[in-house]
Amino acid sequence: MRRRSFLGKIGGTFPYICLHPGKLAASQKLRVAAIGVGGKGGSDLQQLARHGDLVAACDISSKKINYALRDYPFAAKFSDYRKMISHMGDKIDVLGISSPDHTHAHAAQLAMNLGIHLFVQAPLAHTVWEVQQLVRGARKANICTQVGMQGWASDRFRQGVEYLQAGELGEIKEVHVWTNRPIWPQSPLITERPDETHSVPEGLNWDCFIGPAESRPYHKIYQPYNWRGWRAFGSGALGDVGLHLLNLPVMGCGLSDVQKVNCLLQGPVNEETYQAWGIVKYEFTSPESEALIPLFWYEGRIGNLSKTATGKDNLPPAHLFLGRDRSANGCIIRGSRGSLYSPSLFGNKWEVHLGEKWLSPEELARPTSKLARNGRGDAGMKEELVRAIRSGKPGLALANFEAVSRVNELSMLGNISLVTGGTFDWNSDQCSSNRKDVNRLVSKPYRQGWEVRSV
């Protein structure tokens, strides 16, 4: 049965069935489609389309899709990605998803069930449970995947990972990661849905923006961009930049097995929007000893009650910076021999303190290169995905779903901790904790017709 006929018969309520793709011949053009074509989605579309023919695109805004497809007159336009996948599924080889966070898992699952390869912007999914379903689904479908981890694309980031994996800092003692986010309105400025409603702008498919979330009237407070601060649609600071900031220490230090999560500082909490500040402590099993490795996450500015950046800095203690200025975003990794400091959002800038001085990467002994260099940054991430697709080797895309899943899981667990407070134990294999209030937030309900299925 053709893929299009198959999906047309079963609609959105299907069991997990996938049609396995084969690798593509070098001469065969990739058929590319995209969901979400404004902002970062626009550049993702262009970078993917360089490797084949753009056959379809979807965005809830007719204005944005008309602009994004100005150079692609033959691409089909949609405002509902379900219809695009239903009508065009048998004509799509690779799909880029750059829509709001709450739609990632549903759109990705529809596509992977048809054997469509995937590029998904970070975060991969909206809940811990969704992350695990996508990892299992991609494995079963034997598709190639890549997550939009811009820092991971950097050769300097990959060099940093290799330096850490070589054990040059000695035994890892502690990690500190921080951000000045949120930079959009959320708690405590906004704690409830607005009472008033606005007319839906012409050319905007509001129902498809809502997607899997609970239905609500249109208001300009949600869209565009500011959806990041709303629990129904975004993932707060941890989902927006947490994956990028946590990635260097997690990947470099082998921090894949989190045992405990503890909320050390909790900003004002409400049901609708994310917290404006907080501190979370994660404890990981050490790959080298029986000791647990603590990782501290700091977000926002403490006491920020205005639209401007007021409040107290929420940063690691000054002495950890060893004379360096404290950056707005970054990480510090302390080992028994020295410290690594990355003052960047993506881990693509870093230096090491050994003995009594700071050393640049050029001044350090370089371990053997293990990670491929793409030399093309963000565009190179799409090139890696295309190479993986053409060769039939999913592992060539380094930021594949499985590789990114644990850092995505950490981000979602941090958000849960900042809601529930206190400490909880975590078992990733069972996707559960020792607390019922935590377990209730591991997944979420779905609007009918937009469900993510268990794999």
N, C-alpha and C positions, 0 to 999 in steps of 0.2 A: 504494500500500500504506500502511496506517495505520502511524504511528510505532511503536505498541505491537507490532503484528505483525512489523514489520521487525526490531526489536531481539530479539524472542523467537526469530526464526529464526536470527539470526547470533550471539547470545550475546555473550560478551566478546571474541571473537577475530575482529574485523571489519576490513576495509580502511577507509581513511578515506573515508566517504561522509556527506554532510550534507544535511539537508532545510532549505532556506532559509526563514526566517520572514519574514512581511511585517510592516509596522508595524500597531499595534493602533489601533482606533478609540478616541476619547476616552471613549466610553461603555462600552467593553468592559473588564471586570474582569480584572486579571492573576491568573493561577493560580500561586501561590507554593509552593515546596517548600524544605526546608532539610536540610542534613547537618551534624550536630554542633550540639546545642542547649543545651549547658551553658556556663556562664561567658559569654564574649563571644558565643558562638553564640546564646545566649538573647536577647540584645539585638538581634543581627542579625536573628533570626527575627521579633521583634516589629516592628522597623522596616520590614522588607520586607512583612510581612503587613498593615500599614496601607494598602498600595497595592493590595490585592486580597483574594483568598480563599486562605487557607492550606489546600492540598489534601493535603499529605503532609509528613512529617518523618522523619528517620532519626537514631538515636543508638545507640551500642553499649550504653548503659545504660538499662534499662527505667525505673529510678527517675528519671533525668534527663528522659527523653522524656515520661513521665507528668506530671511537674511542668511542663515547658515547654508542654505542650498542654492544660493544665487549662482554658484559656479557648477552646480550639479543638476542641470535641467531635467535629466531623465530619472532622477531618484524619486520614488513614491513618497508621499507625505502622509503622516498619520498624527493624530493627537491622542490615541489610545494604543499603548504598546501591545496590548492583548490582541487587538485587531491586526496590527502589523505582523506579529508572529504567526497568527492564524492564517492570514492571507499570503504572507511572503516566506513562511518558514522553510519551504523547500527551495528557496532561492537565496538563502543567506548562509554563508560559511562562517563568518565571525561577526559578533555583535558587541558594540561598545555600550556600556551603561554608565551614564553620568547624571542620572536623575537624583532627586532627594533620597536620603539614606533609607527611608522606610519602604521604598519600592525595590531596592536592589535585589533582595532575595527572591521575591515573587517573579520579577522579570527574568532573573538569571535562571530560575528553575524551569520556567516555561521554555526557555531557549535550550538549556542543556538536555531536556527531555527529547529534543529533536536533533541532538548531536551537534548543536551549534557551538563553536568555540567562543570564549568570552574574555573581554577586557572589562573590568568593573572598577570604577573609581573607589578609593578608600572613603569610608570603611566598607569592607566587603558586605556587611549585613548590619541589621539594626539590633539584633539580640544575639546572645550567646548560642541559643538553640539554632537560630537561622544559620549562623556560621558553620556549625557542625553539619547541618543538612546539606549545605552547599559543598562542603568538602567531600562528603560521602557521595553526593550526586555526581560531582565532577569525576570522581574516581570510577564510579560505575559506568558513566557515559564514555569514559576514555577520551575526554576532550582536553584540549590545551586551554589554560587559563592564565590570566595575569591581572594583578591588582595595581591600581594607580598609585604606587609608592614612589613618588618623585625622588626622594632621597636615595632609595635603593638603586635608582638608575645611575647615580653618580659613581664614577670610578674611585673618587676619594672615599666615599662611604664604603665601598667594597674593600678598599685597602685597609680601612679602619677595622672592619669586621675580621679580616685576616690577621691583623696585628693582635687583636684581642684573643682570637681563637688560638694563636700561637703561644698564649700564656705569658706575653711580655710584661704584663702588669703584676705577675705573680698570682697568688690566691685572691680572688675577688672578695672584698670586705663589705662594700655597700655601694648602692647606686642612687643618684638623685636626678630627677627629671622634672622640668618645670615649663610652664607657659604663661604668658600674659593673657591668653584667651580666658573668657569670651570677649569678643570685640563686637558683639551684636546684642540686642536687648533680650534679657531673660530675667530670672529671679535675681534680686528682689524687686526690680523695677516693674516686671510683669509677672503676675502670679495667677491670673485668671483669664479665661477667654473673654473677648470683648462682648459687651451687651449689644452694641449696635452692629448692624450688618451693612455691607456695601453691595452695590450692584456689580455683578461679575463683568469685568471688562470684555469688550468685544474681542472675539478671537482667542479667549482663554477657556480651556476645558477644565473647569474647577473640579468636577467629579473625578477626573483622572489624576489631578494633583492629589486629592484625598487618597485615592488608591486603596491600599489595604487598611487604612486608618478608619476610625469612627467618623461618620459623616458629620459635617458642621457647616454653617453658612460661610460664604466668602467674606473675607475682610483683608484689607491690604496689609495688615500687620504680619501676615504669615508669609507672603510671597511677593517678590523673589528674595532670596538670600537669607532673610531672617527666620526662615523655617528651622535653621540650625539650632536655635535655642528652645524649640518646642519639643517636648518628649514624644509626641505623636509622629513627628516628621524627621527630626534630626537626632544627633547623638552628642550634643554639647561639645565642650572643649576636648574631652577625651576621644570622641569620635572624629572630630574635625582635624586635630593635629596630634592627638595622643599616639596614634599608630606610627606616625613619622618620627616622633621624638623617642618613643620607647624602642624603636626598631634596632638602633645601633647596639645598645646594651643587651637587649634580649637575644639578638642573633649572634652578637660577638661573644657574649659570656655564657651562652647556652642556657638562658633562663626560660626554659620551656615548661617547667613543672611547678606551677604556683600551688602552694599548700594553704596559705592563710591570706586573708585580705582584711585590713583594719582601717576604719575611718578615724583619722587622728584629728581632723578639723572639718566640721560640717557647717557649710553656709545655710542660710534659710531655705527650707525645703517646701515645695508645693507639688501638686499632682500634674500641673500643666507644663511648667518650664524647668530647665536645668538650673542648678545652683550657680551662683556668681563666684564662689571661691570654695576651696577645700583642699585637704591633704589626705592622701591615701598611702598606706604602707602595705606593700605586697611582700610575702616571704616565699622564697623559692628554694627548692632542693638544690644544693650545690653539686655540680658535676665532679668536684674534687674532694669533698669531705662530707661529714655528717652534719655540719653546721648549715643553718638556713641563711640565705643571702637576702638582706632586706633591700627593697627598692622603694624609694619615696617619690610620690607624685604630688606636685604642687600646681594648682591652677588658680587663675584670677587674681584679684586684688582684695584683700580682706577689708570688709566694710565698704565696698564700692556700692554706693546707693544712688549714683547719678549716671547720666549718659556719657560723661567724660571719665577719664581714667583716674578717678579719685580712689582713696583708700590706701591701705598699707601694702607695701610689697609682700608678695607671698613667694619667697625664694628660699633656697637652702642657706644655711649659716655662712656668713661671709668668709670665715677662716678656711672653708673648703675650696675657695677659689684661688688660694695661694698667691694673692696679689693681683690677680686678673680682675677686670671689671665684670660685674654680674650682668649677663645678657638677659633680654626679655624672654627668650626661649632657649632651651639647651639641655645638656646632661653632663653630669660628672660621674665617672666610674673610678672608685678607689680600690686599689689593689695593695698587696703587701710590699710591692716594689715601687709603686708610683701611682699617679693619677692621670686619667685622660679627661680632657675638657673639650666639649663640643659646644660652641656658642651659637649654633645654628638650629633652625627648625627641622632640617632634614638630615642631620648628621653628616653633611658633606664638607664640613670644616671642623678640624680638630687638631689638638696638640697634646703633648704628653709631658708631665712633670716627673723627671727622674733625678734623684740626688737633690741638687739645689737649684736646678734650672729647668726652664721650659724648652722643649725641643719640637720643631716642626716635623711633619712626616718625612721631609727630605733629609733630615738630620738623623733619622732613626734607622736601625738595621731593618731591612725589609724582609719579612717572611716570604716563603715560597707562595706565589700567586696560585690560589685555588679557584677563585671566582672569575668567570669570564668578564672581560671589560667590554662595554658596548661603545664608549666614547661618544655617545650621541645623546646622553641625558634622557629627558622624558620621551623624546621621539624614539630613542633606542629601546625603550620598554616595549613599544609596539613592534619594533623590528625583531626583538627577541621572541615575542609571541608568534609572529609570522614564521620565523625559522622553526619554532617548535611545531607549528601546524604543518608546515611543508615536509618536515622530517618525520612527523608522527611521534615526536619525543616530548611529552609535556614538561619534563624536567628542565628543558632548555630555557623555559620562561622562569627566571629565578624567583619572581614574586608571585608564584602560582598560589592558588587558593590554600593548599595545604601548608605551604611555607609561611603564609601570612596569617593563618588561622589563629595561632596562639596569641600573637600580639593584638589581633582584633578582639579576641576573647578577653584579654587583660583590660582593654579599654571599656568594654561593656561591664565587666566585673567592677571596675572602679566606679562607674556611674551607679551601679546598684549599691555599692558601699556608701556612696555619698547620699543616698536616699535613706537607707536602713540604719546607718550608723553602726557602731560597735564592730566586733570581729566575727568573721565566719571562716570555717574551713571549706576548701573547695576540692572537688573530685571531678576533673575534666572528663575522664572516661565515662562517668555516669551522668555528667552534666547536672550536678546537684551539689548542694551544700548541706550543712548540718542545721540550717535555719529555714523554717517554712516561709518567712517573709522574704527571704532572699530567693528561694526557689520559685516563688510566684512571679518574680521579675526576670527570670531567665528566658522566658518566652513571652508572647503577647497574643491577644485575640485578633482575629482578622474579619474584615467585612466580607460578606458573602460574595463569592466570585473573585476574590483576591487572595485566597488562602495559599500559604506555603505548606507543602506536604512533608510528612515524615518520610525519611529515606531509610 
